[in-house]
């Protein structure tokens, strides 16, 4: 590809409370280079095993609270057969939730804009009570405009 472009950096997300958090603006603000691409892809890779990334509703926060409620109902804490509990009762459930959701998303870029749908946003799912800061490796590739 002629005029190809690659950029990678780590985005640190400050500690968030347990739940689903819209981080689209944080990602956009950290990557002004998106505006330079005519066409490309943004790949986000979360470097943690007790949180997740997804694309979901960006307007109504009740969707994010309902997602949290469903995950907590589906993967219960204090489950008797969990043995990985060294870091607390939310430890193993957080790993399961992370595996269900995944730790990466890829978003197309066109004409300097993330091609998210009207009601889509990038969501960080924090599955721990005290997960700490979260690191996302952002890799941007494409053709410069």
DSSP file (Angstrom, degrees, kcal/mol; ACC not computed):
  #  RESIDUE AA STRUCTURE BP1 BP2  ACC     N-H-->O    O-->H-N    N-H-->O    O-->H-N    TCO  KAPPA ALPHA  PHI   PSI    X-CA   Y-CA   Z-CA
    1    1 A X    >         0   0    0      0, 0.0     3,-0.7     0, 0.0     2,-0.2   0.000 360.0 360.0 360.0 128.6    0.0    0.0    0.0
    2    2 A X  T 3   +     0   0    0      1,-0.2     0, 0.0   141,-0.0     0, 0.0  -0.548 360.0  20.0 -80.8 151.2    1.4    3.4   -0.9
    3    3 A X  T 3  S+     0   0    0     -2,-0.2   141,-2.0     1,-0.2    -1,-0.2   0.841  88.6 172.5  61.6  34.2    1.2    6.2    1.6
    4    4 A X  E <   -A  143   0A   0     -3,-0.7     2,-0.4   139,-0.2   139,-0.2  -0.430  14.3-162.4 -79.1 153.2    0.7    3.7    4.4
    5    5 A X  E     -A  142   0A   0    137,-2.6   137,-2.0    -2,-0.1     2,-0.4  -0.996  10.6-176.4-138.2 137.1    0.8    4.8    8.0
    6    6 A X  E     +A  141   0A   0     -2,-0.4     2,-0.3   135,-0.2   135,-0.2  -0.998   7.6 169.5-132.5 139.1    1.2    2.9   11.3
    7    7 A X  E     -A  140   0A   0    133,-2.3   133,-3.4    -2,-0.4     2,-0.4  -0.982   4.7-179.9-147.5 136.9    1.0    4.4   14.8
    8    8 A X  E     +A  139   0A   0     -2,-0.3     2,-0.3   131,-0.2   131,-0.2  -1.000  10.9 151.1-139.3 140.4    0.9    2.6   18.2
    9    9 A X  E     -A  138   0A   0    129,-2.1   129,-3.2    -2,-0.4     2,-0.5  -0.985  41.4-106.9-158.1 164.4    0.7    3.9   21.7
   10   10 A X  E     -A  137   0A   0     -2,-0.3     2,-0.5   127,-0.2   127,-0.2  -0.846  24.8-158.6 -98.7 128.2   -0.5    3.0   25.1
   11   11 A X  E     -A  136   0A   0    125,-3.3   125,-2.7    -2,-0.5     2,-0.6  -0.927   9.1-151.4-103.6 124.1   -3.6    4.8   26.4
   12   12 A X  E     -A  135   0A   0     -2,-0.5     2,-0.6   123,-0.2   123,-0.2  -0.863   3.8-156.8 -99.1 124.0   -3.9    4.7   30.2
   13   13 A X  E     -A  134   0A   0    121,-3.6   121,-2.5    -2,-0.6     3,-0.1  -0.882  23.5-121.1 -98.7 121.2   -7.5    4.8   31.5
   14   14 A X        -     0   0    0     -2,-0.6   119,-0.0   119,-0.2    -1,-0.0  -0.229  49.2 -72.5 -59.2 150.6   -7.7    6.1   35.1
   15   15 A X        -     0   0    0      1,-0.1     2,-0.3   118,-0.0   118,-0.2  -0.129  56.2-166.0 -48.9 133.5   -9.2    3.7   37.6
   16   16 A X        -     0   0    0    116,-0.5   115,-0.5    -3,-0.1   116,-0.2  -0.871  23.5-104.8-119.6 153.4  -12.9    3.4   37.2
   17   17 A X        -     0   0    0     -2,-0.3   109,-0.2     1,-0.2   112,-0.1  -0.330  58.6 -72.4 -69.2 162.4  -15.5    1.8   39.6
   18   18 A X  S    S+     0   0    0    111,-0.3     2,-0.3   109,-0.1   109,-0.2  -0.311  96.8  64.4 -55.8 135.4  -16.9   -1.5   38.7
   19   19 A X  E    S-E  126   0B   0    107,-2.4   107,-3.2    -3,-0.1     2,-0.5  -0.889  90.9 -51.1 141.7-171.7  -19.2   -1.3   35.7
   20   20 A X  E     -E  125   0B   0     -2,-0.3     2,-0.4   105,-0.2   105,-0.2  -0.898  51.6-168.3-107.2 125.6  -19.4   -0.4   32.0
   21   21 A X  E     -E  124   0B   0    103,-3.2   103,-3.1    -2,-0.5     2,-0.5  -0.954  22.1-129.2-125.2 128.3  -17.8    2.9   31.1
   22   22 A X  E     +E  123   0B   0     -2,-0.4   101,-0.2   101,-0.2     4,-0.1  -0.617  32.7 166.5 -73.1 122.0  -18.0    4.8   27.8
   23   23 A X     >  +     0   0    0     99,-3.2     4,-2.3    -2,-0.5     5,-0.2   0.177  36.3 114.3-124.0  15.7  -14.4    5.7   26.7
   24   24 A X  H  > S+     0   0    0     98,-0.7     4,-2.7     1,-0.2     5,-0.2   0.925  80.9  46.5 -55.5 -49.1  -14.9    6.8   23.1
   25   25 A X  H  > S+     0   0    0      1,-0.2     4,-2.9     2,-0.2    -1,-0.2   0.880 109.9  54.2 -64.1 -37.5  -13.9   10.4   23.8
   26   26 A X  H  > S+     0   0    0      2,-0.2     4,-1.7     1,-0.2    -1,-0.2   0.920 111.5  45.3 -60.9 -44.0  -10.8    9.3   25.8
   27   27 A X  H  X S+     0   0    0     -4,-2.3     4,-1.0     2,-0.2    -2,-0.2   0.939 114.3  47.8 -66.2 -47.4   -9.7    7.2   22.9
   28   28 A X  H >< S+     0   0    0     -4,-2.7     3,-0.8     1,-0.2    -2,-0.2   0.918 111.5  50.6 -59.4 -44.0  -10.3    9.9   20.3
   29   29 A X  H 3< S+     0   0    0     -4,-2.9     3,-0.4     1,-0.2    -1,-0.2   0.848 109.7  50.9 -63.8 -33.9   -8.6   12.5   22.4
   30   30 A X  H 3< S+     0   0    0     -4,-1.7    -1,-0.2     1,-0.2     2,-0.2   0.666 113.2  47.3 -76.7 -16.3   -5.5   10.2   22.8
   31   31 A X    X<  +     0   0    0     -4,-1.0     3,-1.9    -3,-0.8     4,-0.3  -0.551  52.9 157.9-128.7  67.9   -5.3    9.6   19.0
   32   32 A X  G >   +     0   0    0     -3,-0.4     3,-1.3     1,-0.3     4,-0.2   0.706  68.8  80.2 -62.3 -16.0   -5.6   12.9   17.0
   33   33 A X  G >  S+     0   0    0      1,-0.3     3,-1.8     2,-0.2     4,-0.4   0.709  71.6  78.8 -63.4 -20.5   -3.8   11.0   14.2
   34   34 A X  G X  S+     0   0    0     -3,-1.9     3,-1.7     1,-0.3    -1,-0.3   0.883  84.5  62.3 -54.2 -38.3   -7.1    9.4   13.3
   35   35 A X  G <  S+     0   0    0     -3,-1.3    -1,-0.3     1,-0.3    -2,-0.2   0.701  96.5  59.6 -62.7 -19.7   -8.0   12.6   11.6
   36   36 A X  G <  S+     0   0    0     -3,-1.8   109,-3.0    -4,-0.2     2,-0.4   0.569  85.7  96.3 -86.0  -9.5   -5.1   12.1    9.1
   37   37 A X  E <   -B  144   0A   0     -3,-1.7    75,-2.3    -4,-0.4   107,-0.3  -0.674  48.3-171.5 -91.6 133.0   -6.3    8.8    7.8
   38   38 A X  E    S-     0   0A   0    105,-3.1    73,-3.2    -2,-0.4     2,-0.3   0.870  84.7  -6.1 -77.7 -43.1   -8.3    8.5    4.6
   39   39 A X  E    S+BC 143 110A   0    104,-1.3   104,-2.9    71,-0.3    -1,-0.4  -0.985  88.8 106.6-151.3 144.2   -9.0    4.8    5.3
   40   40 A X  E     -BC 142 109A   0     69,-2.1    69,-2.8    -2,-0.3     2,-0.3  -0.986  50.6 -88.7 174.9-166.1   -7.7    2.5    8.0
   41   41 A X  E     -BC 141 108A   0    100,-2.6   100,-2.4    -2,-0.3     2,-0.5  -0.992  15.0-152.0-137.4 142.6   -8.3    0.5   11.1
   42   42 A X  E     -BC 140 107A   0     65,-2.7    65,-2.8    -2,-0.3     2,-0.5  -0.978  16.3-167.2-112.5 119.3   -8.0    1.2   14.8
   43   43 A X  E     -BC 139 106A   0     96,-2.9    96,-2.8    -2,-0.5     2,-0.5  -0.925   0.7-164.5-108.1 129.5   -7.2   -1.8   16.9
   44   44 A X  E     -BC 138 105A   0     61,-3.0    61,-1.7    -2,-0.5     2,-0.5  -0.962   4.4-173.1-116.2 127.5   -7.6   -1.6   20.7
   45   45 A X  E     -BC 137 104A   0     92,-2.1    92,-3.0    -2,-0.5     2,-0.5  -0.970  14.2-147.7-124.8 114.6   -6.0   -4.2   22.9
   46   46 A X  E     -B  136   0A   0     57,-3.3     2,-0.8    -2,-0.5    90,-0.2  -0.710   7.1-148.2 -83.5 125.3   -6.7   -4.2   26.7
   47   47 A X        +     0   0    0     88,-2.6     2,-0.3    -2,-0.5    -1,-0.1  -0.212  66.0  87.0 -89.7  44.9   -3.7   -5.5   28.6
   48   48 A X        -     0   0    0     -2,-0.8     3,-0.2     3,-0.1    -2,-0.1  -0.979  60.3-152.1-144.2 154.3   -5.7   -7.0   31.5
   49   49 A X  S    S+     0   0    0     -2,-0.3    49,-0.3     1,-0.1    50,-0.2   0.267  94.2  54.4-109.2   8.7   -7.5  -10.2   32.3
   50   50 A X  S    S+     0   0    0     48,-0.1    77,-1.2    47,-0.1     2,-0.3   0.084 105.5  49.3-130.2  23.6  -10.2   -8.8   34.7
   51   51 A X  E     -F  126   0B   0     -3,-0.2     2,-0.3    75,-0.2    75,-0.2  -0.904  67.2-154.0-147.0 172.2  -11.7   -6.1   32.4
   52   52 A X  E     -F  125   0B   0     73,-2.1    73,-3.0    -2,-0.3     2,-0.4  -0.936  10.2-132.8-147.8 169.3  -13.0   -6.1   28.9
   53   53 A X  E     +F  124   0B   0     49,-1.8    51,-0.3    -2,-0.3     2,-0.3  -0.965  30.0 156.9-124.8 144.2  -13.7   -4.0   25.8
   54   54 A X  E     -F  123   0B   0     69,-1.9    69,-3.1    -2,-0.4     2,-0.5  -0.974  39.2-119.8-154.7 165.3  -16.8   -3.9   23.7
   55   55 A X  E     +F  122   0B   0     -2,-0.3     2,-0.3    67,-0.2    67,-0.2  -0.963  55.1 129.9-107.2 127.1  -18.7   -1.7   21.3
   56   56 A X  E     -F  121   0B   0     65,-2.1    65,-2.3    -2,-0.5    -2,-0.0  -0.870  53.7 -21.3-158.7-168.9  -22.2   -0.9   22.5
   57   57 A X  E     -F  120   0B   0     -2,-0.3    63,-0.2    63,-0.2    -1,-0.1  -0.111  41.9-177.6 -49.4 131.8  -24.8    1.8   23.3
   58   58 A X  S    S+     0   0    0     61,-1.5    -1,-0.1    -3,-0.1    62,-0.1   0.453  72.5  47.5-111.4  -3.2  -23.4    5.3   23.6
   59   59 A X  S    S+     0   0    0     60,-0.3     2,-0.8     1,-0.2    61,-0.1   0.870 100.4  52.4-106.6 -51.0  -26.5    7.3   24.5
   60   60 A X    >>  -     0   0    0      1,-0.1     3,-1.7    59,-0.1     4,-0.6  -0.800  60.6-160.8 -97.0 109.9  -28.6    5.6   27.2
   61   61 A X  H 3> S+     0   0    0     -2,-0.8     4,-1.9     1,-0.3     3,-0.2   0.678  84.1  76.8 -63.9 -16.0  -26.6    4.8   30.3
   62   62 A X  H 3> S+     0   0    0      1,-0.2     4,-2.5     2,-0.2    -1,-0.3   0.807  87.2  61.1 -65.3 -25.7  -29.2    2.3   31.4
   63   63 A X  H <> S+     0   0    0     -3,-1.7     4,-2.3     2,-0.2    -1,-0.2   0.936 105.4  46.6 -62.3 -44.8  -27.8   -0.1   28.8
   64   64 A X  H  X S+     0   0    0     -4,-0.6     4,-2.0     1,-0.2    -2,-0.2   0.884 113.3  47.6 -66.8 -38.3  -24.4   -0.1   30.5
   65   65 A X  H  X S+     0   0    0     -4,-1.9     4,-2.3     2,-0.2    -1,-0.2   0.869 111.5  51.5 -70.8 -33.9  -26.0   -0.6   34.0
   66   66 A X  H  X S+     0   0    0     -4,-2.5     4,-2.6     2,-0.2    -2,-0.2   0.884 107.9  52.2 -67.4 -37.7  -28.2   -3.4   32.5
   67   67 A X  H  X S+     0   0    0     -4,-2.3     4,-2.7     2,-0.2     5,-0.2   0.935 110.2  48.5 -60.7 -45.3  -25.0   -5.1   31.1
   68   68 A X  H  X S+     0   0    0     -4,-2.0     4,-2.4     1,-0.2    -2,-0.2   0.921 111.7  49.7 -60.6 -43.9  -23.4   -4.9   34.5
   69   69 A X  H  X S+     0   0    0     -4,-2.3     4,-2.1     2,-0.2    -1,-0.2   0.910 111.5  48.7 -62.7 -42.3  -26.5   -6.4   36.1
   70   70 A X  H  X S+     0   0    0     -4,-2.6     4,-2.6     2,-0.2     5,-0.2   0.939 111.7  48.2 -64.0 -47.1  -26.6   -9.2   33.6
   71   71 A X  H  X S+     0   0    0     -4,-2.7     4,-2.7     1,-0.2    -1,-0.2   0.910 113.3  48.2 -60.6 -41.7  -22.9  -10.1   34.0
   72   72 A X  H  < S+     0   0    0     -4,-2.4    -1,-0.2    -5,-0.2    -2,-0.2   0.854 113.9  47.0 -68.3 -33.7  -23.3  -10.0   37.8
   73   73 A X  H  < S+     0   0    0     -4,-2.1     3,-0.3    -5,-0.2    -2,-0.2   0.874 116.8  43.8 -71.0 -38.2  -26.4  -12.3   37.7
   74   74 A X  H  < S+     0   0    0     -4,-2.6     2,-0.6     1,-0.3    -2,-0.2   0.869 120.9  37.1 -78.4 -38.8  -24.7  -14.7   35.2
   75   75 A X  S  < S-     0   0    0     -4,-2.7    -1,-0.3    -5,-0.2     2,-0.2  -0.870  85.4-160.5-119.0  95.9  -21.3  -14.9   36.9
   76   76 A X    >   -     0   0    0     -2,-0.6     3,-0.5    -3,-0.3     2,-0.1  -0.460  11.8-127.1 -81.8 144.4  -21.9  -14.9   40.7
   77   77 A X  T 3  S+     0   0    0      1,-0.2    13,-0.1    -5,-0.2     3,-0.1  -0.408  90.4  34.7 -78.3 165.1  -19.3  -14.0   43.3
   78   78 A X  T 3  S+     0   0    0     11,-0.6     2,-0.4     1,-0.2    -1,-0.2   0.802  75.9 169.9  58.7  32.0  -18.6  -16.4   46.2
   79   79 A X    X   -     0   0    0     -3,-0.5     3,-1.8    10,-0.2    -1,-0.2  -0.640  35.5-134.3 -74.9 127.8  -19.3  -19.4   44.0
   80   80 A X  T 3  S+     0   0    0     -2,-0.4    -1,-0.1     1,-0.3    -2,-0.1   0.789  98.7  53.0 -58.7 -34.0  -18.2  -22.4   46.1
   81   81 A X  T 3  S+     0   0    0      2,-0.0     2,-0.4    -3,-0.0    -1,-0.3   0.526  81.1 106.2 -86.2  -3.4  -16.3  -24.2   43.3
   82   82 A X    <   +     0   0    0     -3,-1.8     3,-0.1     1,-0.2    11,-0.0  -0.615  39.8 175.8 -72.8 130.0  -14.1  -21.2   42.4
   83   83 A X        +     0   0    0     -2,-0.4     2,-1.6     1,-0.1     3,-0.2   0.620  61.2  82.2-106.6 -20.3  -10.5  -21.8   43.7
   84   84 A X        +     0   0    0      1,-0.2     8,-0.7     2,-0.1    -1,-0.1  -0.639  53.4 120.8 -87.0  83.4   -8.9  -18.7   42.3
   85   85 A X    >   +     0   0    0     -2,-1.6     3,-2.1     6,-0.2    -1,-0.2   0.174  22.5 119.3-130.4  15.0   -9.9  -16.2   45.0
   86   86 A X  T 3  S+     0   0    0      1,-0.3     3,-0.1    -3,-0.2    -1,-0.1   0.843  82.7  43.3 -54.6 -37.7   -6.6  -15.0   46.3
   87   87 A X  T 3  S-     0   0    0      1,-0.3    -1,-0.3    -3,-0.1     3,-0.2   0.275 127.4 -76.7 -96.0  11.7   -7.5  -11.4   45.4
   88   88 A X    X   -     0   0    0     -3,-2.1     3,-1.6     1,-0.1     4,-0.5  -0.512  56.0 -61.2 120.7 172.9  -11.1  -11.5   46.7
   89   89 A X  T 3  S+     0   0    0      1,-0.3   -11,-0.6    -2,-0.2     4,-0.5   0.677 128.7  55.4 -70.3 -17.4  -14.5  -12.7   45.8
   90   90 A X  T 3> S+     0   0    0     -3,-0.2     4,-1.6   -13,-0.1    -1,-0.3   0.476  87.9  87.4 -89.7  -1.3  -14.6  -10.6   42.6
   91   91 A X  H <> S+     0   0    0     -3,-1.6     4,-1.5     2,-0.2     3,-0.2   0.985  93.0  31.5 -66.4 -64.8  -11.3  -12.1   41.3
   92   92 A X  H  > S+     0   0    0     -8,-0.7     4,-2.2    -4,-0.5     5,-0.2   0.904 117.8  55.6 -65.8 -40.9  -12.4  -15.3   39.4
   93   93 A X  H  > S+     0   0    0     -4,-0.5     4,-2.7     1,-0.2    -1,-0.2   0.892 105.6  54.3 -56.6 -36.5  -15.7  -13.8   38.3
   94   94 A X  H  X S+     0   0    0     -4,-1.6     4,-2.2     1,-0.2    -1,-0.2   0.892 107.5  49.6 -63.9 -39.0  -13.8  -10.9   36.7
   95   95 A X  H  X S+     0   0    0     -4,-1.5     4,-2.0     2,-0.2    -1,-0.2   0.902 112.2  47.8 -66.5 -40.5  -11.6  -13.3   34.7
   96   96 A X  H  X S+     0   0    0     -4,-2.2     4,-2.3     2,-0.2    -2,-0.2   0.934 112.2  48.7 -64.9 -46.0  -14.7  -15.2   33.5
   97   97 A X  H  X S+     0   0    0     -4,-2.7     4,-2.3     1,-0.2     5,-0.3   0.892 110.3  52.2 -61.5 -40.0  -16.5  -11.9   32.5
   98   98 A X  H  X S+     0   0    0     -4,-2.2     4,-3.2   -49,-0.3    -1,-0.2   0.902 109.7  49.1 -62.7 -41.0  -13.3  -10.8   30.7
   99   99 A X  H  < S+     0   0    0     -4,-2.0    -2,-0.2     1,-0.2    -1,-0.2   0.881 111.3  49.6 -66.5 -37.6  -13.2  -14.0   28.7
  100  100 A X  H  < S+     0   0    0     -4,-2.3    -2,-0.2     1,-0.1    -1,-0.2   0.905 121.9  32.9 -65.7 -41.4  -16.9  -13.7   27.8
  101  101 A X  H  < S-     0   0    0     -4,-2.3    -2,-0.2    -5,-0.2     3,-0.2   0.873 103.8-137.8 -85.8 -40.3  -16.5  -10.1   26.6
  102  102 A X     <  -     0   0    0     -4,-3.2   -49,-1.8    -5,-0.3    -1,-0.1  -0.216  11.8-107.2  97.7 167.5  -13.0  -10.2   25.2
  103  103 A X  S    S+     0   0    0    -51,-0.2   -57,-3.3    -4,-0.1     2,-0.3   0.168  86.4  59.1-120.7  16.2  -10.1   -7.7   25.4
  104  104 A X  E     -C   45   0A   0    -51,-0.3     2,-0.3   -59,-0.2   -59,-0.2  -0.997  46.2-178.9-148.6 151.6  -10.0   -6.2   22.0
  105  105 A X  E     -C   44   0A   0    -61,-1.7   -61,-3.0    -2,-0.3     2,-0.4  -0.981  13.1-152.5-141.4 151.6  -12.0   -4.3   19.4
  106  106 A X  E     -C   43   0A   0     -2,-0.3     2,-0.4   -63,-0.2   -63,-0.2  -0.997  12.5-169.6-126.3 131.1  -11.2   -3.1   15.9
  107  107 A X  E     -C   42   0A   0    -65,-2.8   -65,-2.7    -2,-0.4     9,-0.1  -0.975  20.4-125.2-124.3 128.2  -12.9   -0.1   14.4
  108  108 A X  E     -C   41   0A   0     -2,-0.4     7,-2.9   -67,-0.2     2,-0.4  -0.362  20.9-151.1 -66.7 151.3  -12.8    1.0   10.7
  109  109 A X  E     +CD  40 114A   0    -69,-2.8   -69,-2.1     5,-0.2     2,-0.4  -0.987  17.6 173.3-123.1 134.7  -11.6    4.6   10.0
  110  110 A X  E >   -CD  39 113A   0      3,-2.3     3,-1.4    -2,-0.4   -71,-0.3  -0.988  67.3  -8.0-142.7 133.9  -12.8    6.5    6.9
  111  111 A X  T 3  S-     0   0    0    -73,-3.2   -73,-0.2    -2,-0.4   -72,-0.1   0.864 129.4 -52.6  49.9  42.6  -12.1   10.2    6.0
  112  112 A X  T 3  S+     0   0    0    -75,-2.3     2,-0.4   -78,-0.2    -1,-0.3   0.639 116.8 105.4  76.2  15.7  -10.5   10.8    9.4
  113  113 A X  E <  S-D  110   0A   0     -3,-1.4    -3,-2.3   -76,-0.2     2,-0.2  -0.984  74.7-115.2-133.6 137.6  -13.4    9.5   11.5
  114  114 A X  E     -D  109   0A   0     -2,-0.4     2,-1.1    -5,-0.2    -5,-0.2  -0.515  31.4-131.8 -62.8 134.4  -14.1    6.3   13.5
  115  115 A X        +     0   0    0     -7,-2.9    -7,-0.2    -2,-0.2     2,-0.2  -0.272  50.6 149.8 -91.0  50.5  -16.9    4.5   11.7
  116  116 A X        -     0   0    0     -2,-1.1    -9,-0.0     1,-0.1     6,-0.0  -0.557  49.8-108.5 -76.8 146.1  -18.9    3.9   14.7
  117  117 A X    >   -     0   0    0     -2,-0.2     3,-1.9     1,-0.1    -1,-0.1  -0.187  39.1 -91.1 -68.2 169.2  -22.7    3.7   14.2
  118  118 A X  T 3  S+     0   0    0      1,-0.3    -1,-0.1     3,-0.0    -2,-0.1   0.841 127.0  30.5 -51.0 -41.4  -25.0    6.4   15.4
  119  119 A X  T 3  S+     0   0    0    -62,-0.1   -61,-1.5   -61,-0.1   -60,-0.3   0.115  99.6 108.8-109.1  20.5  -25.6    4.8   18.8
  120  120 A X  E <   + F   0  57B   0     -3,-1.9     2,-0.3   -63,-0.2   -63,-0.2  -0.776  35.8 164.3-103.9 144.2  -22.2    3.0   19.2
  121  121 A X  E     - F   0  56B   0    -65,-2.3   -65,-2.1    -2,-0.3     2,-0.5  -0.960  42.7 -98.3-145.7 164.4  -19.4    3.8   21.5
  122  122 A X  E     - F   0  55B   0     -2,-0.3   -99,-3.2   -67,-0.2   -98,-0.7  -0.753  43.5-163.0 -86.1 128.1  -16.3    2.1   22.9
  123  123 A X  E     -EF  22  54B   0    -69,-3.1   -69,-1.9    -2,-0.5     2,-0.6  -0.953  15.2-153.8-122.6 128.5  -17.0    0.7   26.3
  124  124 A X  E     -EF  21  53B   0   -103,-3.1  -103,-3.2    -2,-0.5     2,-0.8  -0.883  13.7-153.0 -94.1 124.6  -14.5   -0.4   29.0
  125  125 A X  E     -EF  20  52B   0    -73,-3.0   -73,-2.1    -2,-0.6     2,-0.7  -0.885   6.1-161.8-100.2 110.0  -16.0   -3.1   31.2
  126  126 A X  E     +EF  19  51B   0   -107,-3.2  -107,-2.4    -2,-0.8   -75,-0.2  -0.836  12.8 176.6 -93.5 114.7  -14.4   -2.9   34.7
  127  127 A X        +     0   0    0    -77,-1.2     2,-0.3    -2,-0.7   -76,-0.1   0.459  53.7  79.4 -99.4  -3.1  -15.1   -6.3   36.4
  128  128 A X  S >  S-     0   0    0    -78,-0.2     3,-0.6     1,-0.1     4,-0.1  -0.764  74.4-134.2-106.1 152.4  -13.1   -5.6   39.6
  129  129 A X  T 3  S+     0   0    0     -2,-0.3  -111,-0.3     1,-0.3     2,-0.2   0.859 109.7  15.2 -66.8 -35.5  -14.1   -3.6   42.6
  130  130 A X  T 3  S+     0   0    0   -113,-0.1    -1,-0.3     1,-0.1  -113,-0.1  -0.643  76.1 156.1-138.8  77.0  -10.7   -2.0   42.6
  131  131 A X    <   -     0   0    0     -3,-0.6    -1,-0.1  -115,-0.5    -2,-0.1   0.685  37.6-147.3 -80.4 -19.3   -9.1   -2.8   39.2
  132  132 A X        -     0   0    0   -116,-0.2  -116,-0.5    -4,-0.1    -1,-0.2  -0.267  48.6 -19.4  80.6-173.8   -6.7    0.1   39.1
  133  133 A X        -     0   0    0   -118,-0.2     2,-0.4    -2,-0.0  -119,-0.2  -0.335  67.2-142.8 -63.3 149.5   -5.6    2.0   36.0
  134  134 A X  E     -A   13   0A   0   -121,-2.5  -121,-3.6   -86,-0.0     2,-0.4  -0.954   5.3-146.7-120.6 139.1   -6.1    0.1   32.8
  135  135 A X  E     -A   12   0A   0     -2,-0.4   -88,-2.6  -123,-0.2     2,-0.5  -0.884  10.9-170.8-108.6 132.8   -3.8    0.1   29.8
  136  136 A X  E     -AB  11  46A   0   -125,-2.7  -125,-3.3    -2,-0.4     2,-0.7  -0.988  16.3-144.0-122.1 124.8   -5.0   -0.1   26.2
  137  137 A X  E     -AB  10  45A   0    -92,-3.0   -92,-2.1    -2,-0.5     2,-0.5  -0.799  20.2-161.2 -84.6 117.8   -2.5   -0.6   23.3
  138  138 A X  E     -AB   9  44A   0   -129,-3.2  -129,-2.1    -2,-0.7     2,-0.5  -0.897   8.4-173.2-104.4 123.6   -3.9    1.4   20.4
  139  139 A X  E     -AB   8  43A   0    -96,-2.8   -96,-2.9    -2,-0.5     2,-0.5  -0.973   2.0-170.3-120.1 120.1   -2.6    0.5   16.9
  140  140 A X  E     +AB   7  42A   0   -133,-3.4  -133,-2.3    -2,-0.5     2,-0.3  -0.929  11.5 168.3-111.6 126.7   -3.7    2.7   14.0
  141  141 A X  E     +AB   6  41A   0   -100,-2.4  -100,-2.6    -2,-0.5     2,-0.3  -0.978  19.6  88.9-136.5 151.7   -3.0    1.7   10.5
  142  142 A X  E     -AB   5  40A   0   -137,-2.0  -137,-2.6    -2,-0.3     2,-0.5  -0.996  68.6 -48.6 162.1-162.5   -4.1    2.9    7.1
  143  143 A X  E     -AB   4  39A   0   -104,-2.9  -105,-3.1    -2,-0.3  -104,-1.3  -0.922  51.7-120.8-109.9 129.5   -3.6    5.3    4.2
  144  144 A X  E       B   0  37A   0   -141,-2.0  -107,-0.3    -2,-0.5  -108,-0.1  -0.381 360.0 360.0 -68.0 144.4   -3.0    9.0    4.9
  145  145 A X              0   0    0   -109,-3.0    -1,-0.1    -2,-0.1  -108,-0.1   0.457 360.0 360.0 -82.8 360.0   -5.5   11.4    3.3
